[in-house]
């Protein structure tokens, strides 16, 4: 996860009750939403937590659905600067000292909304359904009510995994879903190089 932090933002007097309320985050979202949109990003989540003496304002932003890849650290840092400036200009939004933290979703992001699935097309995902079954595979298609996953079937040790038959899974049957981090096996790279060499010789 990439994150950028600002310094502390000080307002005249911290509120006595250090517990954040829905109104707290609601005002923050209203302030931040247009700035995030102007940066061409999507405001994923705003969370205010920690003791009143120094609370943390966590802001998670993501790329829009039509963009592939991941957020760059410079992009996150620039947005953090803009959001920090906005808090300075309107300190009443979050009275008292606060530490601003802006980040992108982690590598193994949870898939809880249709837009999360659409952003993860082509990625390897792990899905647990209401029947208790677990499916690990490539997310190939996303629709309004369901997704299509090509299961990855592991073979004997030392062999490549193979693709199974595509499976359709309705959103309503998903108990939990998360993107998986992929690592390229050195043996896979060598096999790919051998295959390319064979094609050139032919």
C-alpha positions as CSV (number, residue, x, y, z in Angstrom):
1,X,0.0,0.0,0.0
2,X,1.3,3.4,-0.9
3,X,0.7,6.2,1.5
4,X,1.5,9.9,1.9
5,X,1.3,11.7,5.3
6,X,0.9,15.4,6.0
7,X,2.0,17.1,9.2
8,X,-0.4,17.9,12.0
9,X,-3.3,20.3,11.3
10,X,-4.1,22.5,14.3
11,X,-7.4,24.2,15.0
12,X,-8.3,26.5,17.9
13,X,-9.7,23.9,20.3
14,X,-10.1,20.1,20.1
15,X,-13.6,18.8,20.8
16,X,-14.1,17.2,24.2
17,X,-15.5,14.0,22.8
18,X,-12.8,12.3,20.9
19,X,-15.1,9.7,19.3
20,X,-15.6,10.5,15.5
21,X,-19.2,10.7,14.3
22,X,-20.9,10.2,11.0
23,X,-21.1,14.0,10.6
24,X,-17.3,14.2,11.0
25,X,-16.6,11.9,8.0
26,X,-19.6,13.3,6.1
27,X,-18.1,16.8,6.1
28,X,-14.7,15.5,5.1
29,X,-16.2,13.6,2.2
30,X,-18.0,16.7,1.0
31,X,-14.8,18.7,1.2
32,X,-12.5,16.1,-0.4
33,X,-14.8,14.5,-3.1
34,X,-14.4,17.3,-5.7
35,X,-10.7,17.5,-5.1
36,X,-10.3,13.7,-5.6
37,X,-12.5,13.8,-8.7
38,X,-10.4,16.7,-10.1
39,X,-7.3,14.5,-9.7
40,X,-9.1,11.9,-11.9
41,X,-9.4,9.5,-9.0
42,X,-12.2,7.8,-7.0
43,X,-12.8,8.5,-3.3
44,X,-13.0,5.0,-1.8
45,X,-13.2,5.6,1.9
46,X,-12.8,8.2,4.6
47,X,-12.1,7.1,8.2
48,X,-11.5,9.3,11.3
49,X,-10.0,7.4,14.2
50,X,-7.7,7.6,17.2
51,X,-7.7,9.7,20.4
52,X,-8.9,13.3,20.5
53,X,-5.3,14.4,21.3
54,X,-4.2,13.4,17.8
55,X,-6.6,11.6,15.6
56,X,-5.8,10.1,12.2
57,X,-7.8,10.9,9.1
58,X,-7.4,8.0,6.7
59,X,-8.4,8.6,3.1
60,X,-8.3,5.7,0.6
61,X,-8.4,6.6,-3.1
62,X,-8.4,4.5,-6.2
63,X,-8.2,4.7,-10.0
64,X,-11.4,5.0,-11.9
65,X,-12.8,1.9,-13.5
66,X,-11.5,2.8,-17.0
67,X,-7.9,3.0,-15.9
68,X,-5.7,-0.1,-15.6
69,X,-2.6,-0.4,-13.5
70,X,-2.0,1.0,-10.1
71,X,-1.6,4.4,-8.5
72,X,1.8,6.0,-8.4
73,X,3.4,7.3,-5.2
74,X,3.8,10.8,-6.8
75,X,0.1,10.9,-7.7
76,X,-0.9,9.9,-4.1
77,X,1.5,12.5,-2.6
78,X,0.3,15.3,-4.8
79,X,-3.3,14.6,-3.8
80,X,-2.3,14.4,-0.1
81,X,-0.9,17.9,-0.5
82,X,-4.1,19.2,-2.0
83,X,-6.3,17.6,0.7
84,X,-4.0,19.0,3.4
85,X,-4.3,22.5,2.0
86,X,-8.1,22.1,2.0
87,X,-8.1,21.2,5.7
88,X,-5.9,24.2,6.4
89,X,-8.4,26.5,4.7
90,X,-11.4,25.0,6.5
91,X,-10.1,23.8,9.9
92,X,-13.6,23.5,11.3
93,X,-14.2,20.4,9.2
94,X,-12.0,18.4,11.6
95,X,-11.5,20.5,14.8
96,X,-8.4,19.7,16.8
97,X,-5.0,18.2,15.7
98,X,-5.2,15.5,13.1
99,X,-2.7,13.4,11.1
100,X,-3.8,13.1,7.4
101,X,-3.0,9.8,5.8
102,X,-3.8,9.2,2.1
103,X,-3.3,5.8,0.5
104,X,-4.3,3.5,-2.3
105,X,-6.0,0.1,-1.7
106,X,-3.5,-2.6,-0.7
107,X,-2.2,-5.2,-3.2
108,X,-4.6,-7.8,-1.8
109,X,-7.6,-5.6,-1.9
110,X,-11.0,-6.8,-0.8
111,X,-13.8,-6.9,-3.4
112,X,-16.9,-5.7,-1.8
113,X,-18.6,-3.6,-4.6
114,X,-19.2,-4.2,-8.3
115,X,-16.7,-1.4,-9.2
116,X,-14.0,-3.3,-7.2
117,X,-14.5,-6.3,-9.4
118,X,-14.5,-4.3,-12.6
119,X,-11.2,-2.6,-11.6
120,X,-9.7,-6.1,-11.0
121,X,-10.5,-7.6,-14.4
122,X,-7.5,-9.8,-15.4
123,X,-6.3,-10.3,-11.8
124,X,-6.0,-13.4,-9.8
125,X,-8.7,-13.5,-7.1
126,X,-9.8,-15.8,-4.3
127,X,-13.5,-16.1,-3.7
128,X,-15.4,-17.9,-0.9
129,X,-19.1,-18.5,-1.6
130,X,-22.1,-19.1,0.6
131,X,-21.8,-22.8,-0.1
132,X,-18.4,-22.8,1.6
133,X,-16.5,-23.4,-1.6
134,X,-13.3,-21.6,-2.3
135,X,-12.3,-20.6,-5.9
136,X,-8.9,-19.2,-6.9
137,X,-8.7,-18.1,-10.5
138,X,-8.5,-15.4,-13.1
139,X,-11.3,-12.8,-13.1
140,X,-12.2,-12.5,-16.8
141,X,-15.6,-10.9,-17.0
142,X,-17.8,-8.7,-14.7
143,X,-21.5,-8.0,-15.1
144,X,-24.2,-6.3,-13.1
145,X,-25.1,-9.4,-11.1
146,X,-22.3,-11.9,-11.6
147,X,-18.7,-12.4,-12.6
148,X,-16.8,-15.1,-14.5
149,X,-13.7,-16.7,-13.1
150,X,-11.4,-19.2,-14.8
151,X,-10.3,-21.4,-11.9
152,X,-6.6,-22.1,-11.5
153,X,-6.0,-25.8,-10.9
154,X,-2.8,-26.7,-9.3
155,X,-1.0,-29.8,-10.7
156,X,1.7,-32.0,-9.1
157,X,4.6,-30.2,-7.6
158,X,7.0,-28.9,-10.2
159,X,4.3,-28.5,-12.9
160,X,2.4,-25.5,-14.1
161,X,-1.1,-24.8,-12.9
162,X,-3.7,-25.2,-15.6
163,X,-7.0,-23.4,-16.3
164,X,-10.3,-25.0,-15.5
165,X,-13.6,-24.4,-17.1
166,X,-15.0,-20.8,-16.6
167,X,-17.3,-20.5,-13.6
168,X,-20.0,-17.8,-13.1
169,X,-20.5,-16.5,-9.6
170,X,-23.4,-14.2,-8.6
171,X,-22.4,-11.3,-6.3
172,X,-25.1,-12.3,-3.8
173,X,-23.4,-15.7,-3.3
174,X,-20.0,-14.3,-2.4
175,X,-19.1,-14.4,1.2
176,X,-15.6,-12.9,0.8
177,X,-13.4,-12.1,-2.1
178,X,-9.9,-10.7,-2.4
179,X,-7.3,-10.0,-5.1
180,X,-4.2,-12.2,-4.8
181,X,-0.6,-11.2,-5.1
182,X,1.1,-13.0,-8.0
183,X,4.7,-14.1,-8.1
184,X,6.4,-15.3,-11.3
185,X,8.0,-18.7,-10.8
186,X,11.6,-18.8,-12.1
187,X,10.8,-22.1,-13.8
188,X,7.9,-20.5,-15.6
189,X,10.1,-17.7,-16.9
190,X,12.6,-20.3,-18.2
191,X,9.9,-22.3,-19.9
192,X,8.6,-19.2,-21.6
193,X,12.0,-18.3,-22.8
194,X,12.5,-21.9,-24.1
195,X,9.1,-21.7,-25.9
196,X,10.2,-18.4,-27.6
197,X,13.5,-19.8,-28.6
198,X,11.8,-22.8,-30.2
199,X,9.5,-20.6,-32.2
200,X,12.4,-18.6,-33.5
201,X,14.3,-21.7,-34.6
202,X,11.3,-23.0,-36.4
